[in-house]
Amino acid sequence: MMRLNPKYEDVDEVVSQEHFDDMVEAMAEVYAERTGVSKGEAVMAVEDWIWSQPNPYKLMYAQIKQYHPDYAKQPPKGGGGGPKEPAKAPSSIQGMAGGGGADAAGWTAAKIDALPEDELNKVPRDIYALYLQGKLK
């Protein structure tokens, strides 16, 4: 459907396998560093999170356009002249399910308490069971 929208006419080029893999790699590095999981686990967790989103192609289109070095806006020429800063991966992949238990997934009792009732279905069953038992921080 995105291909039919003139705003996303370049979706096939932008969300190519190469660009997608580059972004997953960058996001996984950040996630692995922050949570202490292995790089392989982080890659799987990031991919699972991306594909669990309502519109993963739209999400990755925006992320690639904003952060990928092939698309990130270049600083004006003649200003600064220093080495090019690499594109930054998104700083948060909040709510991402991943190997490492409830804490790694980012779910807390306070976060669940703040959710509207009609969004409780977004909480993984095992996390919600811990929440109901009062075992979730």
Backbone torsions as a table, in degrees:
resi	resn	phi	psi	omega
1	MET	NA	-33.0	-179.1
2	MET	-63.6	-32.8	-179.6
3	ARG	-61.2	-28.1	-177.6
4	LEU	-79.6	-17.9	-179.4
5	ASN	-87.7	123.4	-178.9
6	PRO	-57.3	-27.9	179.7
7	LYS	-63.7	-28.9	-177.0
8	TYR	-115.6	30.2	-175.5
9	GLU	-61.3	-22.2	179.9
10	ASP	-99.2	20.0	-175.2
11	VAL	-58.1	-38.3	-179.2
12	ASP	-65.1	-38.4	178.5
13	GLU	-72.4	-44.7	-175.9
14	VAL	-68.8	-50.1	-177.6
15	VAL	-93.6	50.4	175.4
16	SER	-76.0	164.2	-179.7
17	GLN	-59.2	-39.3	-179.5
18	GLU	-63.8	-47.1	179.9
19	HIS	-66.6	-41.1	178.7
20	PHE	-59.7	-47.8	-180.0
21	ASP	-62.5	-39.3	177.6
22	ASP	-60.3	-43.6	-178.4
23	MET	-69.9	-40.8	177.8
24	VAL	-60.9	-43.0	178.9
25	GLU	-59.5	-46.9	-179.2
26	ALA	-65.5	-43.4	179.4
27	MET	-65.5	-39.0	-179.6
28	ALA	-66.3	-37.1	177.9
29	GLU	-60.7	-45.1	179.5
30	VAL	-64.6	-45.9	-178.6
31	TYR	-62.5	-44.5	180.0
32	ALA	-62.9	-40.9	-179.8
33	GLU	-64.8	-41.2	-176.6
34	ARG	-77.4	-31.5	-175.2
35	THR	-104.6	-16.0	179.7
36	GLY	82.1	11.2	177.5
37	VAL	-84.3	164.5	179.2
38	SER	-69.4	160.3	-179.2
39	LYS	-60.9	-40.6	179.1
40	GLY	-62.5	-43.4	177.6
41	GLU	-64.8	-38.4	-179.8
42	ALA	-64.6	-41.8	178.8
43	VAL	-60.8	-46.2	179.8
44	MET	-63.3	-41.7	-179.5
45	ALA	-64.8	-42.4	179.4
46	VAL	-64.2	-45.2	179.5
47	GLU	-62.6	-43.1	177.5
48	ASP	-59.4	-42.7	-179.3
49	TRP	-64.7	-45.3	-179.2
50	ILE	-58.6	-49.1	-176.1
51	TRP	-73.5	-11.7	176.7
52	SER	-87.0	-6.6	-179.0
53	GLN	-75.6	154.2	-178.8
54	PRO	-58.8	-36.9	179.3
55	ASN	-139.4	81.6	-175.6
56	PRO	-61.4	-32.6	179.9
57	TYR	-68.3	-40.8	178.3
58	LYS	-65.6	-41.2	177.3
59	LEU	-59.5	-50.7	-177.4
60	MET	-70.0	-32.7	175.6
61	TYR	-58.2	-49.0	-178.9
62	ALA	-64.8	-42.5	-178.6
63	GLN	-65.7	-43.7	-179.4
64	ILE	-65.6	-44.9	179.4
65	LYS	-60.5	-36.2	-176.5
66	GLN	-83.6	-38.8	-169.2
67	TYR	-113.9	-23.9	-175.7
68	HIS	-69.5	136.5	-177.8
69	PRO	-58.6	-26.2	178.9
70	ASP	-71.1	-19.6	-174.8
71	TYR	-124.5	-20.5	-178.4
72	ALA	-59.4	141.3	-178.4
73	LYS	-63.2	133.9	-179.9
74	GLN	-84.6	144.1	175.4
75	PRO	-65.5	153.6	-179.5
76	PRO	-60.2	142.4	-179.2
77	LYS	-68.7	144.1	178.3
78	GLY	88.5	-8.7	179.9
79	GLY	-106.4	113.6	177.4
80	GLY	96.1	-59.7	176.6
81	GLY	68.5	1.7	-179.8
82	GLY	-78.9	-179.3	178.7
83	PRO	-64.8	149.4	-178.6
84	LYS	-68.9	131.6	178.0
85	GLU	-76.6	130.3	178.6
86	PRO	-66.2	151.9	178.5
87	ALA	-62.9	142.6	-179.2
88	LYS	-92.8	138.9	174.6
89	ALA	-77.4	157.7	177.2
90	PRO	-54.5	141.6	-174.7
91	SER	-82.1	-11.5	-177.2
92	SER	-142.0	135.5	170.2
93	ILE	-124.9	52.2	-176.3
94	GLN	-57.5	141.8	177.1
95	GLY	81.5	6.3	-177.2
96	MET	-79.0	126.3	174.7
97	ALA	-75.8	141.2	-179.8
98	GLY	-164.2	166.8	178.7
99	GLY	-67.9	128.2	179.4
100	GLY	142.1	7.0	174.4
101	GLY	86.3	-172.9	-173.8
102	ALA	-62.6	-40.2	-177.2
103	ASP	-65.4	-39.2	-178.5
104	ALA	-66.7	-29.3	-179.2
105	ALA	-76.8	-14.3	177.6
106	GLY	88.1	5.4	-179.2
107	TRP	-85.6	130.9	174.6
108	THR	-129.8	163.0	178.0
109	ALA	-60.5	-40.3	-179.9
110	ALA	-63.4	-39.6	179.7
111	LYS	-65.2	-41.4	179.2
112	ILE	-68.4	-40.2	177.7
113	ASP	-59.5	-34.5	-176.7
114	ALA	-79.5	-14.7	-179.4
115	LEU	-70.5	139.2	171.4
116	PRO	-64.5	151.3	-175.8
117	GLU	-56.8	-35.5	-178.1
118	ASP	-75.1	-3.3	177.8
119	GLU	-110.6	5.7	179.9
120	LEU	-64.6	-20.0	178.1
121	ASN	-67.8	-12.3	178.3
122	LYS	-78.1	-17.6	-179.1
123	VAL	-79.5	126.6	177.8
124	PRO	-57.5	145.5	-175.8
125	ARG	-56.1	-43.9	-178.0
126	ASP	-66.0	-35.2	178.3
127	ILE	-69.1	-42.9	-179.0
128	TYR	-65.6	-35.6	177.1
129	ALA	-62.7	-43.5	176.4
130	LEU	-61.8	-40.6	179.0
131	TYR	-60.5	-46.9	-180.0
132	LEU	-64.6	-30.0	179.0
133	GLN	-83.0	-6.6	-179.7
134	GLY	78.2	18.2	-177.5
135	LYS	-98.1	-1.0	-179.2
136	LEU	-94.2	133.7	-177.8
137	LYS	-64.9	NA	NA
